[in-house]
């Protein structure tokens, strides 16, 4: 069903874009076959590694497949818009309308260019994004405290060792007081990703590097991966918390497992357990990979929740659909019943849909400020 769903845009392009073209039948068939092959990139990923989430091909091939799949998708969207417009005009004019050949070629050219830009924006080393967040009861000692949030790195054959090394270098250059990684660090097994992820060992911050699992960790032996993250010097806080101290003051840093954890036999997110024993009147910063449970976190006294998972919606317009399945949260800063929620666009994204247009990746430096009473 998964592969059928991703093949539907291709079928639409063949029927409504390729077949009406004034080409020889052999040319139409050849292009149709080529598009069908390109549309089944996720099937090849499954065959290469046993999972659609871990394409084990050279990086250039992964980029090429994403460009081709993106072009098919954009042609399908443009063709659908043109078809709906033509249908409306036919209803108004009461006569048949033929779509100009020149318009079809412009659609194809535009789709190819948009897909190329989308892939380039997806695979780049993300720039620093500065965000100031005011939270309740912040001790004066933490005024101006900086947190670097990394999320959805999806380290893979697409986001490989050189990419990871560059991200780590830029992250360390930020000079944040604390680094948090809010899930989906990897796509693949430890054996496949050992070299690609090694650079994360070099992440440095005075108050440490903390990590929680995302849903993708549970696709690839979560327990082994979390142990490996700890071996890289990261501190795991899954349904637990740590105290961050500065000059006699403290804040709580809590983390929970992903909502998909029970599907693979792991404990579900348990915020009450994570907050058990926290000091009173100390601001709580929660790491939760998915933002959908933000309202529950707000009801339990969390001051700031940091999430990812949505990739910012990836494409402007598509982000509205992404918001629907994430509690209405998709990108940026939200006020949730007095709690601040920041949904990060992601450091990278899933290599099975590596396209970004209008929703850029980011290395997010968060500066804490006290909220006015």
LINQUI-V71530 format. One record per pair of residues at least 12 apart in sequence whose ideal C-beta (glycine too) atoms are under 8 Angstrom apart, sorted by the first residue. I is the first residue (numbers start at 1). GAP is how many residues later the second one is. D is the distance in Angstrom with one decimal. If there is no record, write none. Layout:
# LINQUI-V71530
I;GAP;D
I;GAP;D
This chain:
# LINQUI-V71530
2;40;6.8
2;50;6.6
3;37;6.3
3;39;6.1
3;40;5.0
6;33;6.4
6;34;7.7
6;35;7.9
6;36;5.6
6;63;7.7
7;29;7.3
7;32;5.0
7;33;6.6
9;30;7.2
9;63;5.5
9;64;5.2
9;67;3.8
10;25;5.2
10;26;5.9
10;28;7.5
10;29;3.7
10;62;5.2
10;66;7.6
12;64;4.9
12;67;6.8
12;68;7.2
13;22;6.3
13;59;5.7
13;62;5.0
13;63;5.1
13;66;6.5
14;18;4.7
14;21;6.3
14;22;7.5
16;63;5.1
16;67;6.3
17;58;5.8
17;59;7.9
17;62;5.0
17;87;6.5
17;90;7.5
17;91;7.7
18;13;5.5
18;14;5.6
18;17;7.3
19;13;7.9
20;79;7.3
20;84;7.8
21;80;7.7
21;83;6.9
22;79;6.8
35;37;6.0
38;27;6.9
38;30;4.0
38;31;6.3
38;34;6.5
39;30;6.5
39;33;5.9
41;14;7.5
41;24;4.1
41;25;7.5
41;27;7.4
41;28;5.5
41;311;7.4
42;310;5.7
44;13;7.5
44;21;7.6
45;12;8.0
45;307;6.4
49;139;6.8
49;140;7.9
49;143;7.1
51;137;7.9
51;168;6.3
51;169;7.5
52;300;5.9
53;134;5.0
53;135;7.9
53;163;6.2
53;166;5.4
53;167;7.8
53;297;6.7
53;299;6.5
54;102;6.3
54;103;8.0
54;133;4.8
54;134;4.1
54;135;7.5
54;138;6.8
54;166;7.3
54;297;8.0
55;101;7.2
55;102;6.1
55;103;7.5
55;296;5.8
55;297;7.0
56;101;6.1
56;132;7.3
56;136;6.4
57;100;6.1
58;99;7.0
59;98;5.6
59;99;5.9
59;101;5.8
62;94;7.8
62;95;5.6
62;96;4.5
62;289;5.6
62;292;7.4
63;56;5.6
63;60;6.6
63;95;7.0
63;291;7.4
66;49;7.9
66;53;5.2
66;56;7.4
66;92;7.9
66;285;7.4
66;287;7.3
66;288;4.3
66;289;6.5
67;48;4.9
67;49;5.9
67;52;5.0
68;47;7.6
69;46;8.0
69;284;7.7
70;41;7.9
70;44;7.2
70;45;3.4
70;48;5.3
70;49;6.6
70;285;4.8
71;40;4.8
71;41;5.1
71;43;7.8
71;44;4.1
72;39;7.9
73;42;7.8
73;282;8.0
74;36;7.2
74;37;3.7
74;40;5.1
74;41;5.9
75;32;6.2
75;33;6.2
75;36;4.4
78;29;4.5
78;32;6.8
78;33;6.3
79;28;6.7
82;17;5.9
82;21;6.8
82;25;7.0
86;13;6.0
114;243;6.7
115;240;7.0
117;240;6.7
118;197;7.2
118;236;8.0
118;237;3.6
118;238;5.8
118;239;5.1
119;235;6.0
119;236;6.3
121;234;7.8
121;235;4.0
121;236;6.8
121;239;6.4
121;240;7.5
122;192;7.9
122;226;7.5
122;227;6.1
122;232;4.2
122;233;5.7
122;234;4.6
122;239;7.2
123;35;6.5
123;36;7.3
123;40;7.4
123;225;7.8
123;231;6.4
124;237;6.9
125;38;6.9
125;41;4.9
125;42;6.1
125;45;6.4
126;41;7.5
126;221;5.7
126;222;7.8
126;234;7.1
126;235;3.8
126;236;5.1
126;237;5.1
127;233;7.7
127;235;6.9
127;236;6.8
128;42;7.2
128;46;6.3
128;234;7.7
128;235;5.1
128;236;7.9
128;237;5.8
129;233;4.0
129;234;6.7
129;235;5.1
129;236;7.0
130;235;5.2
130;237;7.0
131;202;6.8
131;211;6.6
131;233;6.1
131;234;7.1
131;235;5.1
131;236;7.2
132;234;7.7
132;235;4.8
132;237;5.6
133;171;6.1
133;200;6.7
133;207;5.2
133;209;6.5
133;233;5.7
133;234;7.3
133;235;6.2
133;236;6.9
134;206;7.3
134;234;7.9
134;235;4.5
134;236;6.4
134;237;4.1
134;238;7.2
135;148;5.5
135;150;7.8
135;168;4.2
135;169;4.9
135;205;5.8
135;233;6.2
135;234;7.6
135;235;7.3
135;236;5.7
136;147;6.4
136;167;5.2
136;202;7.1
136;235;5.0
137;144;6.0
137;145;7.4
137;146;5.0
137;166;6.9
137;233;8.0
138;113;7.6
138;145;5.6
138;165;7.8
138;230;5.9
138;231;7.1
138;232;4.2
138;233;7.1
139;107;7.8
139;110;3.6
139;111;7.5
139;112;7.3
139;144;7.8
140;109;7.4
140;230;7.5
141;105;4.7
141;106;4.4
141;107;6.9
141;108;4.0
142;104;6.0
142;107;6.4
142;109;6.0
142;141;8.0
142;226;5.7
143;225;7.3
143;226;6.8
143;227;6.3
144;223;6.1
144;224;7.1
144;225;7.5
145;32;5.4
145;33;7.6
145;101;7.2
145;106;7.9
145;222;7.3
145;223;4.5
146;28;7.6
146;29;7.5
146;30;4.4
146;31;5.0
146;32;7.4
146;219;5.8
146;220;6.8
146;221;5.4
146;222;7.6
147;29;6.0
147;30;6.9
147;31;4.8
147;32;7.5
147;33;6.1
147;138;7.6
147;159;7.7
147;218;7.6
147;219;4.5
147;221;7.2
148;23;5.8
148;26;5.3
148;28;3.7
148;30;7.3
148;31;4.7
148;32;7.4
148;57;7.0
148;215;6.8
148;216;6.9
148;217;5.6
148;218;7.6
149;31;5.4
149;32;7.9
149;33;6.3
149;157;5.4
149;159;7.9
149;193;7.4
149;195;5.5
149;215;4.4
149;217;6.1
150;17;7.5
150;21;6.6
150;29;6.9
150;30;7.4
150;31;4.7
150;32;7.5
150;197;5.0
150;213;7.0
150;214;7.9
151;30;6.7
151;31;4.2
151;32;6.3
151;33;6.8
151;63;7.7
151;138;7.5
151;155;7.9
151;156;7.6
151;157;3.1
151;158;7.7
151;193;4.7
151;195;5.7
151;196;6.1
152;31;7.2
152;32;4.5
152;62;7.0
152;156;4.7
152;157;6.8
152;159;6.0
152;192;7.5
152;194;3.6
152;195;6.0
152;196;6.0
152;197;5.9
152;198;8.0
153;14;7.2
153;28;7.5
153;31;6.9
153;32;5.1
153;33;7.5
153;194;4.9
153;195;5.2
154;30;5.9
154;31;7.7
154;32;7.1
154;33;5.0
154;62;6.9
154;194;4.8
154;195;5.9
154;196;5.6
154;197;6.3
155;30;6.1
155;31;5.0
155;32;6.9
155;33;7.8
155;38;5.9
155;41;5.0
155;42;5.1
155;193;7.8
156;30;7.3
156;31;4.1
156;32;5.8
156;37;7.3
156;40;7.1
156;195;4.8
157;31;7.8
157;39;7.8
157;194;7.0
158;190;7.9
158;193;3.9
158;196;6.0
159;37;7.5
159;189;4.6
159;192;7.0
160;36;5.0
161;34;5.3
161;35;4.8
161;37;6.9
161;38;6.7
163;185;7.8
164;32;6.0
164;33;6.5
164;34;7.8
164;35;4.5
164;36;6.7
165;34;4.2
167;32;7.8
167;180;6.3
167;196;7.2
168;31;4.7
168;32;6.4
168;34;5.2
168;35;5.7
170;193;6.0
171;32;6.2
171;192;6.1
172;30;7.0
172;31;6.7
172;32;5.3
174;189;7.0
174;191;5.4
176;29;5.4
176;189;6.1
177;28;6.3
177;29;5.6
177;30;5.4
178;27;5.3
178;28;7.6
178;29;4.3
178;30;6.6
178;32;7.3
178;66;6.6
178;75;7.6
179;24;5.6
179;25;7.9
179;26;4.3
179;29;7.4
179;30;4.5
179;31;7.3
180;29;7.7
180;30;5.0
180;31;7.5
180;73;7.5
180;107;5.7
180;126;6.3
181;28;7.0
181;29;7.1
181;30;4.5
181;31;7.5
181;53;6.9
182;30;5.9
182;32;7.2
182;105;5.1
182;106;7.4
182;107;5.5
182;124;5.6
182;125;6.2
182;126;4.9
182;162;7.0
183;28;7.9
183;29;5.5
183;30;5.6
183;31;2.5
183;32;7.3
183;33;7.6
183;34;6.8
183;75;6.4
183;106;3.4
183;125;6.2
183;126;7.0
184;30;3.4
184;31;6.8
184;32;4.5
184;33;7.1
184;105;6.7
184;124;6.7
184;125;6.9
185;12;7.2
185;15;7.5
185;26;7.2
185;29;7.2
185;31;7.9
185;32;7.1
185;40;7.6
185;44;7.0
186;30;6.7
186;31;6.9
186;34;6.6
186;39;6.4
187;29;6.0
187;32;7.9
187;33;7.5
187;163;6.9
187;164;6.2
188;32;6.3
189;31;5.6
189;32;7.1
190;30;7.9
190;31;7.4
190;34;5.9
190;35;6.7
190;38;5.7
197;31;7.7
197;35;7.4
198;34;7.9
200;29;7.8
200;32;5.1
200;34;7.4
201;31;4.5
201;32;5.9
203;30;7.3
203;31;7.6
207;37;5.5
208;27;5.6
209;24;6.4
209;25;4.9
209;26;6.8
210;24;6.7
210;25;4.9
210;26;7.7
210;27;5.6
210;32;6.9
210;43;6.2
210;45;6.9
210;77;6.9
211;15;7.8
211;18;5.1
211;23;4.3
211;24;7.0
211;25;5.7
211;26;7.7
212;24;7.3
212;25;6.3
212;26;5.7
212;43;4.1
212;44;6.8
212;45;7.3
212;46;7.9
212;75;4.7
212;76;7.4
212;77;6.2
213;12;7.5
213;13;6.2
213;25;6.1
213;44;5.9
213;45;5.5
213;48;7.3
213;76;7.0
214;44;5.6
214;75;4.1
214;76;7.9
214;94;7.1
214;95;6.5
215;43;4.9
215;44;7.7
215;45;4.4
215;74;6.7
215;75;7.3
215;94;7.1
216;134;7.6
217;41;7.4
218;40;6.5
218;42;5.7
218;43;5.9
218;45;7.0
218;46;4.7
218;48;6.5
222;39;7.4
222;42;6.8
222;44;5.9
223;43;7.6
226;12;7.2
236;19;7.8
237;16;6.6
237;17;6.6
237;18;3.5
237;37;7.5
237;50;6.8
238;17;5.8
238;18;6.7
238;19;4.8
238;29;7.9
239;16;7.4
239;17;5.6
239;18;5.8
239;28;6.2
239;30;6.9
239;31;4.6
239;34;4.8
239;35;4.9
240;14;7.3
240;15;6.7
240;33;7.5
240;34;5.7
241;12;6.3
241;13;3.9
241;14;7.2
241;33;5.5
241;34;6.4
241;37;6.0
241;43;7.9
242;12;8.0
243;36;7.7
250;29;7.0
250;32;5.8
251;31;6.2
251;32;5.1
251;33;7.5
251;34;6.3
252;23;7.5
252;26;4.9
252;27;7.3
252;30;5.4
252;31;6.9
252;32;4.4
252;33;6.8
253;32;5.3
253;34;7.2
254;17;7.5
254;20;4.5
254;21;5.9
254;24;7.4
254;30;5.9
254;31;7.1
254;32;5.0
254;33;7.0
254;48;7.6
255;19;6.5
255;31;7.1
255;32;4.1
255;33;7.4
256;13;3.8
256;14;6.6
256;15;5.8
256;18;5.4
256;30;7.2
256;31;7.4
256;32;5.2
257;12;5.0
257;13;7.6
258;31;4.9
258;32;6.5
259;31;5.6
259;33;7.0
259;34;6.9
269;19;6.8
269;24;6.9
271;15;7.3
271;22;7.8
271;25;6.8
271;26;6.2
271;29;5.6
271;31;7.8
272;28;7.2
274;12;7.6
275;25;6.6
275;26;7.6
283;20;4.2
283;21;7.3
284;17;6.2
284;18;4.8
284;19;5.4
284;20;7.6
285;17;7.6
285;18;6.7
285;19;4.8
285;20;7.7
285;21;6.9
286;16;4.6
286;18;7.1
286;19;4.6
286;20;7.1
287;18;7.9
287;19;5.5
287;20;7.9
288;17;5.8
288;18;7.6
288;19;5.4
289;18;6.4
289;19;6.1
289;20;5.3
290;17;6.2
290;19;4.5
290;36;6.7
291;14;7.2
291;16;3.9
291;18;6.8
291;19;7.0
291;35;5.6
291;36;6.1
291;38;4.0
291;50;6.2
291;52;4.9
292;33;7.9
292;34;5.2
292;35;3.9
292;37;7.2
293;34;7.4
294;13;7.4
294;33;6.4
294;35;6.2
294;40;7.3
294;42;4.8
294;45;7.0
294;47;4.7
295;32;7.2
295;41;5.9
295;42;6.7
297;39;7.7
297;42;6.4
298;38;4.7
298;39;4.2
298;40;6.6
298;41;3.7
299;38;7.1
302;37;5.4
303;36;6.3
303;37;6.9
304;35;7.0
304;36;4.7
304;37;7.7
304;38;7.2
304;64;7.9
305;31;7.7
305;34;6.4
305;35;7.3
305;36;4.8
305;37;7.3
306;36;5.5
306;38;7.0
306;60;7.5
307;22;7.4
307;34;6.8
307;35;7.2
307;36;5.1
307;37;6.9
308;35;7.1
308;36;4.6
308;38;5.6
309;17;7.0
309;34;8.0
310;12;5.2
310;13;7.7
310;16;5.4
310;19;7.3
310;20;4.8
310;21;6.7
310;33;5.9
310;35;7.8
310;36;7.7
311;34;6.4
311;35;4.5
311;38;4.4
311;39;7.5
311;45;7.8
311;48;7.1
312;18;6.6
312;19;4.1
312;31;7.6
312;32;7.8
312;33;3.2
312;34;6.4
312;44;7.8
312;47;3.7
312;48;7.5
312;49;8.0
313;17;4.9
313;18;6.1
313;46;5.2
314;35;6.5
314;39;7.0
314;41;6.0
314;42;5.5
314;43;7.6
314;45;5.5
315;40;6.3
315;41;7.1
315;42;4.7
315;43;6.7
315;44;6.5
316;41;6.0
316;42;3.2
316;43;6.3
319;12;6.2
319;40;5.9
326;17;7.9
329;12;6.3
329;14;5.1
330;13;6.2
331;12;5.6
331;14;5.7
331;28;6.3
342;22;7.6
342;24;6.8
344;18;6.5
344;20;5.4
345;14;5.7
345;15;6.3
345;16;5.9
345;17;5.2
346;15;5.7
346;16;7.4
347;14;6.0
347;15;7.2
347;16;6.5
348;13;6.3
349;12;7.3
